[in-house]
């Protein structure tokens, strides 16, 4: 399986630049995604919470008790969509 590539939307970049939470935790969660992929390239998305739209592969992971990182997966590409309070998910439900 090819190596992961990463992209970000302008919405993610804006949210991250204004993010009041722990940016180190966001970076840690991204590093955990990479580790999961390296350990199990075929099943690394298993047990991650997928948002409801069956046509899109959009996932969310918990950064802190209230904050979420939203990303989509297209083949071996991860696109970071948004980060912030729990409410950021509403745009993707």
N, C-alpha and C positions, 0 to 999 in steps of 0.2 A: 504494500500500500504506500502511495507517495507521502512525502512529508506534508505536514499541515502548512498552509499559508494563512495569513491573517490580514483582515481588512477591517476598517471601521467606517461607520456612517458619520456624516457631519453631526447628526443628532447625538451619537455616542461621544464624539469629540467635544461637543459643547457641554453635554452633561458631565463628562469626566472633568473638564476644566473647572466646572462650578461645583463639583462634588464635595460635599462637606464631610463625608464619611472618611474612613481610613483608606486612602489610595493604596497603601501597601497591601491591604486585604484584597483589593480588586486585582492587583498584580499577582498575589498569591493564588487566587482562584484561577486566573489565566494559566499560571504555571501548573496547577493541578490538572487542568484540561489537557495540557501537553503531556504530562506524565501518564494520564489515563490512556491517551492515544498511543503512546509508546509501549505501554504495557499490554494493551489489547486493541490493536488497530481495527479489528472487525467488530468489537463489541463495546468500544469505549463510551458510546452514548447510552448504553443500557443503564437503567436506574437513574438517569437524569430526567428532570421533569420537563416534559414536552408540552408546549401550549396547544390549545385545542384545534387550531386550524390544520386539518388533515392534508392540505395541499402544500403546506410549508413546513420545513423542519426548523421550528423556532423553539428554543429551550431557555429556561431560566435557572439560575443557580443563586443560592443564598450567599450574600456577601457578609451581612450582619443580620441581626434579628429582624430589622426592618428594611434593609436594602437588598436589591436584586441586580444581577447582571443578566441582560437579555442578549442572546446571540442566535444566529442562524447558521446552518451547516449546508453547504453545497459541495458535494463530493469531498475533496480534501481541503476545502476552504472554510474558515470560520470568519463570519462577519459579525462584529460586535455592533449591536443595534442601539442599546441604551443601558444606562446604569443609574441607580438612584433609589429613592424610597419605593416601597412596595407598589405604589400606584403606577409606576412606570409600565407595569405589565398590562394595564388596562388598554393601552394602544394596540396590544397584540393579541387580545382575547377575542 
